[in-house]
């Protein structure tokens, strides 16, 4: 109700309610099975501030589906849900009563995929995919020109289906070589918007935006904390994840996921062997903290992929997670952590081989077969 929202702004209630709800979100960091040391708790509270930044941008600044803009909402300092260090993530709000187009240049990035979704991270913890298209299905011009129509009814050319309840799109760009690959440069616009302009800001928009932002913080933090707890029975192993669940919370339909938790003493290492690398678009492994944030890949080597990995003579791959340099290829740094979560992805693969995982003392590494 506009009048009620105006009164809440005038008497300060809108801000008080926001702050009180945000205080409740802090209790998630204190969950019973979450690590209770100061280091991991500090990262937990920083995680909440990162989610809040993302939530405020999403629900206050980029909320209008009549005038959508692609924004990068997960990056080096906003992380969630085992965010992939090889990815550039972008999203925009949409409303299926409109038709849209995405235009731009495909670039040379290894993988470009776009999904329409029902994003309920703020109200139930799911992200259902309602339509998907990737670069392998797209008609692309000789210089990389690209146009995709988004609508409920099928259109000729590149078409991304929208469902009855689609409320957002997600763009994933997956790099194998960030230095030399050029990212796709895209923008979204509503078809037939003509010269329309957004309505001015209002008390109602403020109240709705603050509520959405804090619900996003609480919903996302609780969902991924629960997920991290569910990995404890497979600690220091890396079995296939529940693929249906991964898809329900926004996983790419071209990806097969392995998720688990890890914990290492100061003199221990985690050795992951992939005896068989299938034909695939790419693959990668990453180390995350308890809150399912990728570790700091700006300053540490915390992931490896198809392009960066060193392969053994038989084509297999061995990854070594260790606190200090073991003097072996494919070292993954723990970046000051002694526990957390981890993820392996087969991307665009026809088969999904299992992984062999073991913990040993670092001094035992020399006894491993080459």
Phi and psi in degrees as a GROMACS rama.xvg file:
@    title "Ramachandran Plot"
@    xaxis  label "Phi"
@    yaxis  label "Psi"
@TYPE xy
-57.0729  -44.7147  UNK-2
-63.99  -40.2872  UNK-3
-65.4218  -41.3174  UNK-4
-63.7962  -39.7991  UNK-5
-62.7923  -40.1645  UNK-6
-66.3469  -39.1178  UNK-7
-64.5793  -33.4615  UNK-8
-70.2277  -43.7963  UNK-9
-65.9748  -36.0254  UNK-10
-98.4989  2.31624  UNK-11
84.4526  0.175319  UNK-12
-61.2562  -36.4458  UNK-13
-59.7485  -37.1119  UNK-14
-76.943  -39.7766  UNK-15
-61.0792  -43.685  UNK-16
-64.3577  -38.3768  UNK-17
-62.2513  -47.2576  UNK-18
-65.9074  -39.2663  UNK-19
-64.5529  -42.4928  UNK-20
-66.6637  -36.068  UNK-21
-67.4968  -35.8851  UNK-22
-61.6732  -38.4745  UNK-23
-62.051  -35.809  UNK-24
-61.1663  -28.5468  UNK-25
-62.4245  -23.4253  UNK-26
-67.1531  -22.0668  UNK-27
-63.4093  -35.6197  UNK-28
-63.7442  -25.4986  UNK-29
-93.109  16.3672  UNK-30
-54.1318  148.466  UNK-31
-58.3027  -41.2582  UNK-32
-92.9951  -2.17965  UNK-33
-73.2024  149.918  UNK-34
-60.5116  137.673  UNK-35
-109.033  16.5994  UNK-36
-83.6256  161.343  UNK-37
-63.3519  -37.3802  UNK-38
-60.6953  -54.0522  UNK-39
-69.9479  -33.0665  UNK-40
-66.8447  -40.1692  UNK-41
-60.971  -42.9759  UNK-42
-63.6878  -33.603  UNK-43
-63.502  -45.0208  UNK-44
-69.7932  -36.2109  UNK-45
-61.9971  -38.3306  UNK-46
-57.4991  -44.2497  UNK-47
-61.844  -39.6014  UNK-48
-65.8343  -34.4396  UNK-49
-68.0054  -44.6627  UNK-50
-60.5232  -37.5994  UNK-51
-64.553  -42.954  UNK-52
-58.1538  -46.6707  UNK-53
-63.8734  -40.5052  UNK-54
-65.4195  -41.6137  UNK-55
-64.7215  -41.1538  UNK-56
-62.0764  -45.4705  UNK-57
-68.2195  -44.4229  UNK-58
-94.4004  -16.3729  UNK-59
-109.981  -41.7681  UNK-60
-97.2232  -29.3565  UNK-61
-129.807  48.9823  UNK-62
-100.369  -17.8144  UNK-63
-86.1417  110.537  UNK-64
-70.8454  -12.2347  UNK-65
-78.7311  -18.6599  UNK-66
-138.875  64.5575  UNK-67
-73.5014  152.147  UNK-68
-135.393  139.339  UNK-69
-74.6389  129.766  UNK-70
-131.968  147.768  UNK-71
-89.6655  105.518  UNK-72
-100.733  -5.17608  UNK-73
-137.301  123.59  UNK-74
-158.183  -154.247  UNK-75
-60.6367  -27.9328  UNK-76
-125.514  8.69285  UNK-77
-131.205  111.489  UNK-78
-132.121  144.627  UNK-79
-165.708  152.011  UNK-80
61.4612  41.6984  UNK-81
56.903  49.6579  UNK-82
-52.7638  136.558  UNK-83
-84.8315  118.805  UNK-84
-61.4115  -19.4111  UNK-85
-84.1071  -3.87449  UNK-86
-103.22  150.544  UNK-87
-111.464  122.384  UNK-88
-104.818  133.237  UNK-89
-134.252  153.842  UNK-90
-148.856  163.777  UNK-91
-155.621  145.579  UNK-92
-76.5522  144.851  UNK-93
-139.738  163.753  UNK-94
-131.958  123.182  UNK-95
-65.3261  -5.45341  UNK-96
-74.8847  -14.0701  UNK-97
-105.044  160.226  UNK-98
-106.497  146.942  UNK-99
-131.801  166.39  UNK-100
-135.57  144.476  UNK-101
-108.23  127.27  UNK-102
-128.909  156.685  UNK-103
152.793  -152.249  UNK-104
-124.052  135.253  UNK-105
-67.5613  -24.2153  UNK-106
66.9706  -159.33  UNK-107
-122.566  10.4925  UNK-108
-54.9762  143.357  UNK-109
-60.9996  -40.3926  UNK-110
-137.262  132.2  UNK-111
-129.82  117.384  UNK-112
-132.825  140.999  UNK-113
-130.138  130.324  UNK-114
-125.234  143.14  UNK-115
-92.703  141.554  UNK-116
-141.369  163.126  UNK-117
-108.238  100.805  UNK-118
-88.9971  114.228  UNK-119
-121.74  27.7836  UNK-120
-57.4141  -29.4838  UNK-121
-89.4135  -5.60603  UNK-122
-146.75  30.5313  UNK-123
159.172  -14.7354  UNK-124
81.2335  28.5622  UNK-125
-125.751  162.862  UNK-126
-147.619  84.108  UNK-127
-78.9612  131.348  UNK-128
-82.3868  127.304  UNK-129
-110.233  -8.98131  UNK-130
-171.099  151.345  UNK-131
-151.964  143.56  UNK-132
-147.118  140.283  UNK-133
-129.096  175.684  UNK-134
-60.3513  -23.9008  UNK-135
-70.5039  -18.7617  UNK-136
-104.916  -1.60319  UNK-137
-92.5462  144.584  UNK-138
-85.3071  121.428  UNK-139
-125.154  135.89  UNK-140
-68.2201  168.107  UNK-141
-63.0204  -23.9787  UNK-142
-109.159  20.3233  UNK-143
89.9693  5.97239  UNK-144
-61.836  141.768  UNK-145
-145.657  135.217  UNK-146
-141.688  131.361  UNK-147
-129.249  131.93  UNK-148
-97.142  136.202  UNK-149
-114.105  121.906  UNK-150
-165.218  165.481  UNK-151
-76.2647  -33.8805  UNK-152
-98.6397  143.565  UNK-153
-63.674  139.888  UNK-154
-122.868  155.149  UNK-155
-68.3508  158.689  UNK-156
77.5814  -151.621  UNK-157
-71.9278  119.644  UNK-158
-133.879  129.599  UNK-159
-109.169  114.322  UNK-160
-67.2745  142.075  UNK-161
-110.235  138.482  UNK-162
-89.0826  172.668  UNK-163
-59.154  -29.7354  UNK-164
-118.523  14.707  UNK-165
-59.034  135.574  UNK-166
-129.572  1.62584  UNK-167
-161.436  162.05  UNK-168
-123.76  151.375  UNK-169
-123.471  131.792  UNK-170
-111.322  124.254  UNK-171
-112.699  125.676  UNK-172
-117.233  120.446  UNK-173
-110.913  119.83  UNK-174
-96.7303  145.832  UNK-175
-99.12  -29.062  UNK-176
-141.135  89.9787  UNK-177
-61.2378  -29.8254  UNK-178
-67.5822  -42.3019  UNK-179
-103.313  -19.3487  UNK-180
-83.9684  145.409  UNK-181
-104.252  126.558  UNK-182
-69.7182  153.648  UNK-183
-66.9101  139.254  UNK-184
-111.394  104.535  UNK-185
-126.793  153.463  UNK-186
-141.893  154.817  UNK-187
-116.049  144.274  UNK-188
-145.675  150.82  UNK-189
-79.8921  131.021  UNK-190
-71.3717  139.354  UNK-191
66.1207  27.2472  UNK-192
-71.5273  -23.463  UNK-193
54.2019  -128.956  UNK-194
-104.774  20.6954  UNK-195
-64.0778  152.533  UNK-196
-129.378  150.917  UNK-197
-63.4773  152.252  UNK-198
-67.7952  149.191  UNK-199
-60.4885  160.51  UNK-200
-63.3912  158.348  UNK-201
-151.691  166.973  UNK-202
-61.55  -38.771  UNK-203
-65.0616  -40.8026  UNK-204
-65.4323  -37.3947  UNK-205
-63.1089  -49.5717  UNK-206
-61.5451  -45.9923  UNK-207
-64.3341  -38.7321  UNK-208
-68.1394  -42.8335  UNK-209
-66.0166  -40.1847  UNK-210
-63.0233  -44.2396  UNK-211
-63.1153  -40.8928  UNK-212
-63.4781  -45.7551  UNK-213
-73.4199  -30.6686  UNK-214
-67.6948  -34.5091  UNK-215
-64.7117  -43.5647  UNK-216
-59.5624  -51.6007  UNK-217
-66.1486  -45.2848  UNK-218
-65.4349  -45.1396  UNK-219
-68.2541  -47.08  UNK-220
-62.3128  -42.3656  UNK-221
-68.2117  -41.4795  UNK-222
-61.2746  -47.1593  UNK-223
-78.7832  -25.1539  UNK-224
-67.0436  -42.4294  UNK-225
-61.1848  -39.6324  UNK-226
-66.3178  -42.9382  UNK-227
-58.6306  -43.2338  UNK-228
-60.1295  -35.4919  UNK-229
-68.7516  -15.3267  UNK-230
-83.5369  -13.1602  UNK-231
-59.3854  -36.2128  UNK-232
-62.8387  -19.7937  UNK-233
-112.643  31.341  UNK-234
-51.1432  131.9  UNK-235
62.4444  23.8114  UNK-236
-126.018  171.032  UNK-237
-142.841  72.5586  UNK-238
-82.3869  166.9  UNK-239
-58.8907  140.506  UNK-240
-78.4588  170.899  UNK-241
-72.8158  102.178  UNK-242
-64.7033  -35.8759  UNK-243
-62.5849  -41.1622  UNK-244
-66.6676  -42.0844  UNK-245
-56.6607  -42.2867  UNK-246
-68.4785  -33.7408  UNK-247
-69.3526  -19.7995  UNK-248
-110.345  20.5795  UNK-249
108.883  8.36275  UNK-250
-63.1734  149.64  UNK-251
-71.6416  131.269  UNK-252
-64.1296  -14.3623  UNK-253
-88.7562  1.27431  UNK-254
-113.011  137.758  UNK-255
-108.153  124.028  UNK-256
-106.547  144.88  UNK-257
-121.44  128.311  UNK-258
-133.564  148.003  UNK-259
-168.859  -173.189  UNK-260
-111.452  157.818  UNK-261
-137.466  154.112  UNK-262
-155.839  129.488  UNK-263
-133.219  135.264  UNK-264
-71.0988  166.026  UNK-265
-56.6316  -30.1998  UNK-266
-102.975  14.048  UNK-267
-105.883  155.116  UNK-268
-132.83  156.955  UNK-269
-112.522  122.196  UNK-270
-109.306  124.212  UNK-271
-116.387  119.914  UNK-272
-109.199  128.801  UNK-273
-109.193  93.5781  UNK-274
-64.0706  -28.0601  UNK-275
-133.588  123.204  UNK-276
-99.8436  114.954  UNK-277
-76.5123  164.77  UNK-278
-62.3099  126.138  UNK-279
-158.419  162.303  UNK-280
-60.826  -50.0207  UNK-281
-167.677  177.537  UNK-282
-147.751  159.964  UNK-283
-158.442  163.079  UNK-284
-131.805  141.935  UNK-285
-142.945  154.442  UNK-286
-106.669  135.531  UNK-287
-124.91  163.362  UNK-288
-84.5631  -177.706  UNK-289
-59.2362  -32.6432  UNK-290
-82.6174  8.3629  UNK-291
64.5655  33.3796  UNK-292
-94.9899  134.246  UNK-293
-57.487  142.828  UNK-294
-67.1264  173.431  UNK-295
-70.02  91.6453  UNK-296
-80.0606  -2.78328  UNK-297
-70.8789  -34.5332  UNK-298
-122.283  -4.95081  UNK-299
-137.478  152.144  UNK-300
-87.3366  95.6583  UNK-301
-113.524  7.29213  UNK-302
-153.456  164.081  UNK-303
-145.077  149.77  UNK-304
-138.556  -175.361  UNK-305
-55.9249  -35.9252  UNK-306
-81.734  -39.8904  UNK-307
-88.0634  -16.1151  UNK-308
-70.0121  149.725  UNK-309
-99.042  128.611  UNK-310
-98.2505  151.964  UNK-311
-80.4372  168.627  UNK-312
-58.6623  -30.8685  UNK-313
-88.4728  6.95903  UNK-314
87.8047  -3.00888  UNK-315
-82.0328  173.428  UNK-316
-131.393  136.225  UNK-317
-118.805  127.659  UNK-318
-113.102  135.668  UNK-319
-121.546  116.858  UNK-320
-93.7674  120.122  UNK-321
-150.371  151.507  UNK-322
-70.389  -33.309  UNK-323
-128.055  160.988  UNK-324
-60.2421  117.391  UNK-325
-83.9819  -2.38361  UNK-326
74.1538  23.5462  UNK-327
-123.088  157.246  UNK-328
-63.7955  159.205  UNK-329
58.7755  42.9198  UNK-330
-75.8467  128.38  UNK-331
-107.106  120.711  UNK-332
-78.5674  143.179  UNK-333
-86.0912  -10.6767  UNK-334
53.0382  43.8427  UNK-335
85.5452  1.74132  UNK-336
-98.9137  150.758  UNK-337
-117.861  3.16858  UNK-338
-159.993  165.255  UNK-339
164.055  -153.708  UNK-340
-123.583  171.706  UNK-341
-154.076  161.19  UNK-342
-147.719  136.838  UNK-343
-120.834  138.549  UNK-344
-126.129  133.048  UNK-345
-98.9955  120.992  UNK-346
-113.689  119.677  UNK-347
66.8817  34.342  UNK-348
-102.948  145.316  UNK-349
-83.1505  -18.8322  UNK-350
-135.669  159.843  UNK-351
-133.292  77.0195  UNK-352
-60.5124  148.278  UNK-353
-76.9771  164.728  UNK-354
-113.79  148.261  UNK-355
-103.632  123.479  UNK-356
-128.656  136.633  UNK-357
-151.457  152.082  UNK-358
-106.209  138.573  UNK-359
-149.943  168.598  UNK-360
-71.7827  144.84  UNK-361
-59.9404  -32.1847  UNK-362
-68.1922  -17.9733  UNK-363
-82.4638  -10.1195  UNK-364
-59.0769  -34.9438  UNK-365
-63.2207  -22.0484  UNK-366
-85.6562  -7.12338  UNK-367
-69.3564  146.637  UNK-368
-68.6974  145.111  UNK-369
